[in-house]
Structure formats: structure tokens, C-alpha cells
């Protein structure tokens, strides 16, 4: 991540972020694997009833861990996918 990326308010609120030309794979607490594309930022909110990831910017691929009792949603801008 470059110094310019750190000044970006989106990155400051992100739980996970990548810089320019960086691709990163992370494993969320439920076992879901997320591949973050370059210049991507996400944050997650998990509870006993739901799992939600907010895509703050960029692009990501999700290999979602199955858990029928806790739906997994991804929101980006004004769209939400379940």
C-alpha cells in the first residue's frame, strides 16, 4: 500500500485493503475466502444471525462458507447480493 492509499478515507475505515497492483487472499472468521483485487477495500460485520461484507471500493471474489442459519450478503454502493 502506498502512502497515497493511506490518506484515502475508504482505506481508513476498511478492515482489509489492498494497494495498487496488490492482490490478497484473506479468510474471514466464518471460513469464507475473499480474494481482493488491486485497490480494493472491505469491512465485515458478523453476528449470530447474519454475515455482511461491505465492498468499500474495488473488486473482490468470494468463496462463501456454507451456513444456512446465517445468510451472507455483500453490499456495494446501493446494491446488495445474498
Secondary structure as UniProt FT lines:
FT   HELIX           3..6
FT   HELIX           9..13
FT   STRAND          16..17
FT   TURN            20..21
FT   STRAND          24..27
FT   TURN            29..30
FT   STRAND          33..36
FT   TURN            38..39
FT   STRAND          41..46
FT   STRAND          50..57
FT   STRAND          60..63
FT   TURN            68..69
FT   STRAND          71..76
FT   TURN            77..78
FT   STRAND          79..81
//
